[in-house]
């Protein structure tokens, strides 16, 4: 997603002495700073680690991500105690707080649970949500000391109704993971919470309990059956996922009953995909053959069948020149970074290929589909700032004209564009068109970025359908994690002459 923002020298020419590396850490070239971080980790002295910690404050992801990935290797227990305070989780920089909260879940160091809980500040919801996930990771690996007897007392400040809904959902899920017996009553209450995020989190907790064979009174099936008609489309999506995971005859019957009545295109497609995965059959949206199939199943429903191709979406870009249209509430994220505009050796540009795809995609939008165009480089630029537009002859023409007149370039910040788009609660699908190599923004490391996006959209589900233009095989594998994990589809297009 953009050409490198400057490379001062090749890897084998990076200075190796400490004083030279200090100079490189002050370089204007982010790639030089990133490589210097790697060499400082190899040196491993206290002074070297001090510079690695400072790199967490770097505004560019390729430098700060390198430091974050290295920190779990920090061997100094004394330093770790400091990182739970002002040097890390209580740092003045909010991004350092978030990064340190992520590192907590990755380190092999045994950490004091009570100190981590004291760093859990509901006034900083992003860092708090991240730290909650890391607490669960640490507890699962027996990496916590001084564990409280009652987790609920410690997490209650994040669970009160006045707190951010996303934070409350994460706190409820963490409480259940840390002590399911203590959290059980609150989880049941959570399925009736005013926040869709909390209802979704509570249902996922009940389903996890059921699939472990310790369900109480069929609560997961009962609540999923109720929430599959929830007013919030994201909660309905979670209910579909949970019923698919339960896989009993009764759960599958609830899914089948939703065919033909679910108002959102993407959710109905997901119902079919879940039924296909459970059965190994290729039936589509007509409920009659599914009713015939489920009639003869035992109450347990039987195990999942080997994975089969999902429902034929009919809009795959394979062999065509447009993005997939798998939803009626979608945003198109279009990479406009520097490498998209670069002229290749054969005289072509990735931008030329992208333009054709965008034009034909807009022209193919059915009337009534609600959509937005979101080209992005260093910042996203929304065609419609106040919500989605309804596809019609007029809006399709206006969208094309607006896109053709747009002149946007710079380093590509994909993660920042996603966060901006997800502020619109109506959107359930992101169609992404990119060359797959981010260089801008606060996130750069693809594997880490994909894992974080999947984790942060558990309670506000969104599908990622991604088209990679002229991307490497390694990039394809990493983007596929995001697509598969969200129920989406990855397609690659290789330009001639590559």
C-alpha positions as CSV (number, residue, x, y, z in Angstrom):
1,X,0.0,0.0,0.0
2,X,2.5,2.5,-1.0
3,X,6.2,2.7,-1.9
4,X,8.7,2.6,0.9
5,X,8.9,6.0,2.6
6,X,12.7,6.0,2.3
7,X,15.5,3.5,2.6
8,X,18.9,5.0,3.5
9,X,20.9,1.8,3.0
10,X,20.7,-1.9,2.4
11,X,20.3,-4.5,5.3
12,X,23.9,-5.6,5.1
13,X,25.2,-2.1,5.5
14,X,23.2,-1.1,8.6
15,X,25.7,0.3,11.2
16,X,26.5,-2.3,13.9
17,X,28.1,-0.2,16.7
18,X,25.8,1.1,19.4
19,X,26.7,4.8,18.6
20,X,25.9,4.2,14.9
21,X,22.6,2.6,15.8
22,X,21.7,5.5,18.0
23,X,22.2,7.7,15.0
24,X,20.1,5.5,12.8
25,X,17.3,5.6,15.4
26,X,17.2,9.4,14.7
27,X,17.1,8.9,10.9
28,X,14.3,10.4,8.9
29,X,13.9,7.1,7.1
30,X,11.5,4.7,8.9
31,X,13.0,1.7,7.2
32,X,16.4,2.6,8.7
33,X,14.9,3.0,12.1
34,X,13.2,-0.3,11.8
35,X,16.4,-2.2,10.9
36,X,18.2,-0.4,13.7
37,X,15.6,-1.7,16.2
38,X,16.4,-5.3,15.0
39,X,20.1,-4.8,15.6
40,X,19.6,-3.2,19.0
41,X,17.6,-6.3,20.1
42,X,20.6,-8.4,19.0
43,X,22.9,-6.3,21.1
44,X,20.6,-6.8,24.1
45,X,22.2,-4.4,26.6
46,X,20.1,-2.2,28.9
47,X,21.0,0.8,26.8
48,X,19.9,-1.0,23.6
49,X,16.6,-2.1,25.1
50,X,16.0,1.5,26.2
51,X,16.1,2.5,22.5
52,X,13.8,-0.3,21.6
53,X,11.3,0.9,24.2
54,X,11.5,4.4,22.8
55,X,10.7,3.0,19.4
56,X,7.2,2.1,20.6
57,X,6.5,5.9,20.4
58,X,7.4,6.0,16.7
59,X,4.4,7.3,14.7
60,X,5.0,4.9,11.9
61,X,3.9,1.3,12.2
62,X,6.9,-0.4,10.6
63,X,9.2,1.0,13.4
64,X,6.9,0.6,16.4
65,X,5.6,-2.8,15.3
66,X,9.2,-4.1,15.1
67,X,9.8,-2.9,18.7
68,X,6.5,-4.4,19.9
69,X,7.3,-7.8,18.3
70,X,10.7,-7.8,20.0
71,X,9.5,-6.9,23.5
72,X,8.4,-10.4,24.5
73,X,12.1,-11.3,24.3
74,X,13.0,-8.7,27.0
75,X,14.7,-10.9,29.7
76,X,14.9,-8.3,32.5
77,X,12.3,-9.0,35.2
78,X,13.0,-5.7,36.9
79,X,12.3,-3.9,33.6
80,X,9.0,-5.8,33.3
81,X,7.9,-4.4,36.6
82,X,8.5,-0.9,35.3
83,X,6.7,-1.6,32.1
84,X,3.5,-2.3,34.1
85,X,3.7,1.3,35.2
86,X,4.8,4.7,33.6
87,X,7.1,3.1,31.1
88,X,4.4,1.0,29.5
89,X,0.8,0.5,30.5
90,X,0.6,3.9,32.2
91,X,2.6,5.7,29.6
92,X,1.6,9.2,28.5
93,X,1.3,8.1,24.8
94,X,-2.0,6.2,24.3
95,X,-0.4,4.2,21.5
96,X,2.3,3.0,23.8
97,X,-0.3,1.9,26.3
98,X,-2.1,-0.1,23.6
99,X,1.1,-1.7,22.3
100,X,2.2,-2.7,25.8
101,X,-1.2,-4.1,26.5
102,X,-0.8,-6.3,23.4
103,X,2.7,-7.3,24.5
104,X,1.4,-8.5,27.8
105,X,-0.4,-11.3,26.1
106,X,2.7,-12.4,24.1
107,X,5.4,-12.4,26.7
108,X,6.5,-15.6,28.4
109,X,7.3,-13.6,31.6
110,X,5.1,-14.5,34.6
111,X,3.3,-11.2,35.4
112,X,1.5,-10.0,38.5
113,X,-2.3,-10.2,37.9
114,X,-3.1,-7.5,40.4
115,X,-0.7,-5.0,38.9
116,X,-2.2,-5.7,35.5
117,X,-5.7,-5.1,36.9
118,X,-4.6,-1.8,38.5
119,X,-3.5,-0.7,35.0
120,X,-7.0,-1.5,33.6
121,X,-8.3,2.0,33.1
122,X,-11.9,2.3,31.7
123,X,-11.2,5.9,30.8
124,X,-8.8,4.5,28.1
125,X,-11.2,1.9,26.5
126,X,-8.9,0.9,23.6
127,X,-6.0,0.0,25.9
128,X,-8.4,-1.5,28.4
129,X,-10.0,-3.8,25.8
130,X,-6.6,-4.9,24.6
131,X,-5.3,-5.6,28.1
132,X,-8.4,-7.7,28.9
133,X,-7.7,-9.9,25.9
134,X,-4.1,-10.2,27.1
135,X,-5.1,-11.2,30.6
136,X,-7.1,-14.1,29.2
137,X,-4.1,-15.2,27.1
138,X,-1.8,-15.0,30.1
139,X,-4.2,-16.9,32.4
140,X,-4.6,-19.6,29.8
141,X,-0.8,-20.2,29.7
142,X,-0.5,-20.1,33.5
143,X,1.5,-16.8,33.1
144,X,-0.1,-14.9,36.0
145,X,1.0,-14.6,39.7
146,X,-1.0,-13.1,42.6
147,X,-4.3,-14.1,40.9
148,X,-7.4,-12.6,42.7
149,X,-9.9,-15.0,44.2
150,X,-12.8,-13.2,42.5
151,X,-12.2,-11.8,39.1
152,X,-15.6,-10.1,39.0
153,X,-14.7,-7.7,41.7
154,X,-11.6,-6.6,39.8
155,X,-13.4,-6.3,36.4
156,X,-16.5,-4.6,37.7
157,X,-15.3,-1.0,36.9
158,X,-15.3,-2.1,33.2
159,X,-18.7,-3.7,33.4
160,X,-20.9,-0.8,34.6
161,X,-23.6,0.3,32.2
162,X,-22.1,3.8,31.8
163,X,-18.9,2.4,30.2
164,X,-18.3,2.1,26.5
165,X,-20.3,-0.9,25.1
166,X,-17.3,-2.4,23.3
167,X,-15.3,-2.4,26.6
168,X,-18.2,-3.9,28.5
169,X,-18.5,-6.7,26.0
170,X,-14.7,-7.4,26.2
171,X,-14.8,-7.3,30.0
172,X,-17.8,-9.8,30.1
173,X,-16.0,-12.2,27.8
174,X,-12.8,-11.9,29.8
175,X,-14.6,-12.6,33.1
176,X,-16.3,-15.6,31.6
177,X,-13.0,-16.9,30.3
178,X,-11.2,-16.4,33.6
179,X,-14.0,-17.7,35.8
180,X,-17.0,-19.1,33.9
181,X,-18.9,-20.2,37.1
182,X,-18.7,-16.8,38.8
183,X,-19.6,-15.0,35.5
184,X,-22.4,-17.3,34.6
185,X,-25.3,-15.2,35.9
186,X,-24.0,-12.0,34.4
187,X,-23.5,-13.7,31.0
188,X,-27.2,-14.7,30.9
189,X,-28.2,-11.2,31.9
190,X,-25.9,-9.9,29.1
191,X,-28.0,-11.6,26.4
192,X,-30.7,-9.0,27.2
193,X,-28.4,-6.0,27.5
194,X,-29.2,-2.8,25.7
195,X,-25.9,-2.9,23.8
196,X,-25.6,-5.2,20.8
197,X,-21.9,-5.7,21.5
198,X,-22.7,-7.1,25.0
199,X,-25.5,-9.3,23.7
200,X,-23.2,-10.7,21.1
201,X,-20.4,-11.3,23.6
202,X,-22.8,-13.0,26.0
203,X,-24.1,-15.4,23.4
204,X,-20.5,-16.3,22.3
205,X,-19.8,-17.1,25.9
206,X,-22.8,-19.4,26.3
207,X,-22.0,-21.1,23.0
208,X,-18.4,-21.7,24.2
209,X,-19.8,-23.2,27.4
210,X,-22.2,-25.5,25.5
211,X,-19.6,-26.8,23.0
212,X,-17.5,-27.8,26.0
213,X,-20.3,-30.0,27.2
214,X,-21.1,-28.0,30.3
215,X,-24.2,-26.1,29.2
216,X,-26.9,-25.3,31.6
217,X,-30.5,-26.0,30.5
218,X,-29.7,-25.5,26.8
219,X,-29.1,-21.7,27.4
220,X,-27.0,-21.3,24.2
221,X,-29.6,-22.7,21.9
222,X,-32.4,-20.9,23.7
223,X,-30.7,-17.5,23.5
224,X,-29.4,-18.0,20.0
225,X,-32.9,-18.8,18.8
226,X,-34.1,-15.6,20.4
227,X,-31.3,-13.4,19.2
228,X,-31.4,-14.6,15.6
229,X,-34.3,-12.2,15.2
230,X,-32.6,-9.4,17.1
231,X,-33.0,-5.8,15.8
232,X,-29.2,-5.5,15.5
233,X,-27.9,-7.2,12.4
234,X,-24.5,-7.8,14.0
235,X,-26.1,-9.7,16.8
236,X,-28.1,-11.8,14.3
237,X,-24.8,-12.6,12.5
238,X,-23.3,-13.8,15.8
239,X,-26.4,-15.9,16.4
240,X,-26.0,-17.6,13.1
241,X,-22.3,-18.4,13.9
242,X,-23.3,-19.8,17.3
243,X,-26.1,-22.0,15.9
244,X,-23.6,-23.3,13.3
245,X,-21.1,-24.1,16.1
246,X,-23.7,-25.9,18.2
247,X,-24.7,-28.0,15.2
248,X,-27.5,-29.9,16.9
249,X,-30.6,-30.8,14.9
250,X,-32.6,-28.1,16.8
251,X,-29.9,-25.5,16.0
252,X,-29.8,-26.4,12.3
253,X,-33.6,-26.2,12.2
254,X,-33.5,-22.6,13.5
255,X,-31.0,-21.7,10.8
256,X,-33.1,-23.2,8.1
257,X,-36.2,-21.3,9.3
258,X,-34.3,-18.1,8.7
259,X,-33.9,-18.7,5.0
260,X,-36.3,-16.5,3.0
261,X,-37.1,-14.2,5.9
262,X,-33.7,-12.7,6.9
263,X,-33.7,-9.2,5.6
264,X,-29.9,-8.7,5.2
265,X,-28.2,-10.3,2.2
266,X,-24.9,-11.1,3.9
267,X,-26.5,-12.8,6.9
268,X,-28.6,-15.0,4.7
269,X,-25.6,-16.0,2.7
270,X,-23.8,-16.9,6.0
271,X,-26.8,-19.1,7.0
272,X,-26.3,-21.1,3.8
273,X,-22.5,-21.3,4.3
274,X,-23.0,-22.6,7.8
275,X,-25.5,-25.2,6.6
276,X,-23.2,-26.2,3.7
277,X,-20.2,-26.6,6.1
278,X,-22.3,-28.8,8.4
279,X,-23.8,-31.0,5.7
280,X,-21.3,-31.2,2.9
281,X,-24.3,-30.4,0.6
282,X,-24.5,-27.8,-2.1
283,X,-28.1,-26.6,-1.5
284,X,-28.6,-22.8,-1.8
285,X,-31.3,-20.5,-0.3
286,X,-34.4,-22.6,-1.0
287,X,-35.3,-24.0,2.5
288,X,-37.1,-27.1,1.2
289,X,-34.1,-29.4,0.4
290,X,-32.5,-28.3,3.8
291,X,-35.7,-29.3,5.6
292,X,-35.5,-32.7,3.9
293,X,-31.9,-33.1,5.0
294,X,-32.4,-32.1,8.6
295,X,-35.5,-34.3,9.1
296,X,-33.4,-37.5,9.3
297,X,-30.6,-36.2,11.5
298,X,-30.2,-37.4,15.1
299,X,-30.7,-34.8,17.8
300,X,-27.0,-34.4,18.1
301,X,-26.9,-33.3,14.4
302,X,-23.8,-35.2,13.7
303,X,-20.2,-33.9,13.1
304,X,-19.3,-31.3,10.5
305,X,-18.6,-32.6,7.0
306,X,-15.4,-32.0,5.1
307,X,-15.3,-28.4,3.9
308,X,-17.0,-27.8,0.6
309,X,-17.0,-24.8,-1.6
310,X,-19.2,-22.1,-0.1
311,X,-22.4,-20.9,-1.7
312,X,-21.8,-19.7,-5.3
313,X,-21.8,-16.0,-4.8
314,X,-22.1,-15.2,-8.5
315,X,-20.1,-12.1,-8.1
316,X,-16.6,-13.4,-7.6
317,X,-14.0,-11.4,-9.5
318,X,-12.3,-14.6,-10.8
319,X,-12.4,-14.3,-14.5
320,X,-14.2,-10.9,-14.3
321,X,-13.1,-7.3,-13.7
322,X,-15.2,-6.3,-10.6
323,X,-15.2,-6.7,-6.9
324,X,-17.5,-9.3,-5.3
325,X,-20.9,-8.0,-4.2
326,X,-21.9,-10.2,-1.3
327,X,-23.9,-7.8,0.8
328,X,-26.5,-5.0,0.6
329,X,-24.6,-2.9,3.2
330,X,-21.1,-2.5,2.1
331,X,-18.1,-0.2,1.8
332,X,-15.4,-0.4,-0.9
333,X,-12.0,0.4,0.5
334,X,-9.7,1.4,-2.4
335,X,-6.0,1.6,-1.9
336,X,-4.6,4.8,-3.5
337,X,-1.1,4.7,-2.0
338,X,2.1,5.5,-3.9
339,X,2.8,2.1,-5.3
340,X,-0.7,2.0,-6.9
341,X,0.3,5.0,-9.0
342,X,3.9,3.9,-9.8
343,X,4.6,3.2,-13.5
344,X,5.9,-0.4,-13.9
345,X,8.6,-1.5,-16.3
346,X,6.1,-2.4,-19.0
347,X,4.5,1.1,-18.8
348,X,1.4,0.0,-16.9
349,X,0.2,1.1,-13.4
350,X,-1.8,-0.8,-10.8
351,X,-4.0,2.2,-10.8
352,X,-5.2,1.5,-14.3
353,X,-6.3,-2.0,-13.3
354,X,-8.0,-0.7,-10.2
355,X,-9.9,1.9,-12.1
356,X,-11.4,-0.7,-14.4
357,X,-12.4,-2.9,-11.4
358,X,-14.0,0.1,-9.6
359,X,-15.9,1.3,-12.6
360,X,-17.4,-2.1,-13.4
361,X,-18.2,-2.8,-9.7
362,X,-20.1,0.4,-9.4
363,X,-22.0,-0.3,-12.6
364,X,-22.9,-3.8,-11.4
365,X,-24.4,-2.6,-8.0
366,X,-28.1,-3.6,-7.9
367,X,-30.6,-0.9,-7.2
368,X,-31.3,-0.7,-3.5
369,X,-27.9,-1.8,-2.3
370,X,-26.5,0.7,0.2
371,X,-22.8,1.5,-0.3
372,X,-19.9,3.9,0.1
373,X,-16.6,4.4,-1.6
374,X,-13.6,4.9,0.7
375,X,-10.4,5.5,-1.1
376,X,-7.4,5.7,1.3
377,X,-3.8,6.6,1.4
378,X,-2.5,8.2,4.6
379,X,-6.1,9.0,5.5
380,X,-9.4,7.6,4.2
381,X,-11.6,9.9,2.1
382,X,-15.3,9.0,2.2
383,X,-17.6,9.7,-0.7
384,X,-20.5,9.9,1.7
385,X,-19.6,11.4,5.1
386,X,-23.0,10.9,6.6
387,X,-23.8,7.3,5.9
388,X,-24.3,4.9,3.0
389,X,-25.9,5.9,-0.3
390,X,-28.6,3.8,-2.0
391,X,-27.6,2.5,-5.4
392,X,-29.6,3.9,-8.3
393,X,-28.7,5.2,-11.8
394,X,-28.0,8.6,-10.4
395,X,-25.9,7.5,-7.4
396,X,-23.9,5.1,-9.5
397,X,-23.1,7.9,-11.9
398,X,-22.2,10.3,-9.1
399,X,-20.0,7.8,-7.4
400,X,-18.0,7.1,-10.6
401,X,-17.5,10.8,-11.3
402,X,-16.4,11.5,-7.7
403,X,-13.9,8.6,-7.9
404,X,-12.5,9.6,-11.3
405,X,-11.9,13.2,-10.1
406,X,-10.1,12.2,-6.9
407,X,-6.4,12.8,-6.7
408,X,-5.1,11.0,-3.6
409,X,-1.7,9.4,-2.9
410,X,0.7,8.8,0.0
411,X,1.6,5.9,2.3
412,X,-1.3,3.4,2.7
413,X,-3.0,3.2,6.1
414,X,-5.3,0.2,5.7
415,X,-6.0,-0.3,9.4
416,X,-6.8,3.3,10.0
417,X,-9.3,3.2,7.1
418,X,-11.0,0.1,8.5
419,X,-11.4,1.8,11.9
420,X,-13.0,4.8,10.3
421,X,-15.4,2.8,8.2
422,X,-16.5,0.6,11.1
423,X,-17.9,3.7,12.9
424,X,-20.9,3.3,10.6
425,X,-23.0,0.6,12.3
426,X,-24.9,-0.2,9.1
427,X,-21.9,-1.7,7.3
428,X,-21.4,-5.5,7.4
429,X,-19.0,-6.0,4.6
430,X,-15.8,-4.4,3.5
431,X,-14.6,-5.0,-0.1
432,X,-10.9,-4.1,-0.2
433,X,-8.9,-3.5,-3.3
434,X,-5.2,-3.2,-2.6
435,X,-1.7,-4.4,-3.6
436,X,-1.4,-5.8,-0.1
437,X,1.7,-4.1,1.3
438,X,1.0,-1.4,3.9
439,X,3.6,1.2,4.6
440,X,1.7,4.0,6.4
441,X,-0.2,4.4,9.6
442,X,0.2,3.0,13.1
443,X,0.1,-0.7,11.9
444,X,2.5,-2.3,9.4
445,X,3.1,-5.9,10.3
446,X,0.5,-7.9,8.3
447,X,0.2,-10.9,10.6
448,X,-0.3,-8.8,13.7
449,X,-2.7,-6.5,11.9
450,X,-4.9,-9.3,10.7
451,X,-5.0,-11.0,14.2
452,X,-6.0,-7.7,15.8
453,X,-8.8,-6.9,13.3
454,X,-10.3,-10.3,13.8
455,X,-10.1,-10.0,17.6
456,X,-11.6,-6.6,17.6
457,X,-14.6,-7.5,15.3
458,X,-15.8,-10.5,17.3
459,X,-18.7,-8.5,18.8
460,X,-19.3,-6.3,15.8
461,X,-18.8,-8.8,13.0
462,X,-17.8,-7.6,9.5
463,X,-16.8,-9.6,6.4
464,X,-13.6,-8.8,4.5
465,X,-13.8,-9.6,0.8
466,X,-10.3,-8.7,-0.5
467,X,-9.0,-8.4,-4.1
468,X,-5.2,-8.2,-4.2
469,X,-3.7,-6.6,-7.3
470,X,-0.1,-7.7,-8.2
471,X,0.6,-8.9,-4.6
472,X,3.2,-11.4,-3.5
473,X,2.4,-15.0,-2.5
474,X,3.4,-14.2,1.1
475,X,1.0,-11.3,1.2
476,X,-1.8,-13.5,-0.2
477,X,-1.3,-16.0,2.6
478,X,-1.5,-13.3,5.3
479,X,-4.6,-11.6,3.8
480,X,-6.3,-14.9,3.5
481,X,-6.2,-15.2,7.3
482,X,-8.4,-12.1,7.5
483,X,-10.8,-13.3,4.8
484,X,-11.3,-16.8,6.1
485,X,-11.5,-15.7,9.7
486,X,-14.3,-13.2,8.8
487,X,-16.2,-15.4,6.4
488,X,-15.0,-13.5,3.4
489,X,-13.2,-14.3,0.1
490,X,-9.8,-13.5,-1.2
491,X,-9.1,-13.1,-4.9
492,X,-5.7,-12.2,-6.5
493,X,-5.1,-10.5,-9.8
494,X,-1.7,-10.7,-11.4
495,X,-0.9,-8.0,-13.9
496,X,0.8,-8.9,-17.1
497,X,4.5,-8.4,-17.2
498,X,5.0,-9.1,-13.5
